[in-house]
């Protein structure tokens, strides 16, 4: 039994030990009975917002178990070192030319992205939970991670899933502007060729030093040497030079979201 499967079983056992129906449990944690049932049947992953609500309501420690055993369960071995850095980062800078960066994906969008990779169905739920769970660093207290995300305008128009999923994802991007620790910028189509077309990148600032990550078709590469991270930061700044200011980026995101009907 995997850690994520054990977590779901333990959630159900805890509810039953407390003598609560799914409806009563849902009322206590402010989730619908339908949502509770879907989690217990394994139809949707137990995400951090759900687990945190359970911990608050019943004094449990499901989030601790999630962080220790579930979070990295389905992360490729070559990606785990960077995810560990990301989890401790004070600043995270990410760029993607093709899809919304994972740290900002909705659950439905993430599922569509992962399904498109032709992964085994039984692994998708856990990977969705892991990907969406990474957003926890943006809401931690008292020191949420500062996030600066840059995307190409093509991301707003590339269909991932259906129109409803796209509209919800773009609305979620727009809502991210309400968080003081999150900044999103868009490189417009009229920017022409620029260095970002070489591929996605991420830079985490941890304890005053930078750690980068470059994606590849088979696996990614963690970049830690000072010379290499300096070059990567130069590429990042070159990409941002082509991006629209935040207010114009927000307007573009909102206009495009309205087209996904």
C-alpha angles and dihedrals in degrees: 000000000000123000092251091052091049090050092055092047091050092050090054093045091050092052092049093047088055089052094237128145118224088257093053092044090050092051091053094051096034096243126121121259087239090059092047091051093048091053093048092048091049092244092125130021124257099248127196095258090057094045093047090052090052091049092050093048099043107020093244128145104228093131090056090052089047093053094045102042114007105041097070098029097106099024112116113253092242091055098048097082092058093044088055090053090046091054091058098037122127090194129025122190116189135175130186128173098191113033140014108279112261093244089064101037122120117231093253094047092048090050091051092049093049094043088054089060089065093239122167109278094233092058098048096076093054092046091050090051091049094048096047090041090063087073088075090089090065092059103036118125139264095002113031116190115259110235128198112182126183123190135178116249088242088072089067092055101038108103112233109177114332134328092269091055091048094048091049092048094050091046088052089052089052090049090054088070088070091068112085092213095054128076125179125188132180128215104218125226091247091063088088121200115355138162093265091073087076089076147275125314140179133199123194121195108214123174091341098309132097126239119186136199130202121193124225137182095255102022142341132247128231112219115206110147112107094235093050095045089049089055090046091051088051090054089048093053091047089054093049090053087068096046125102118246115266096261093051091044090054092050091051093048093049093047091050093047089059090057092059097085 
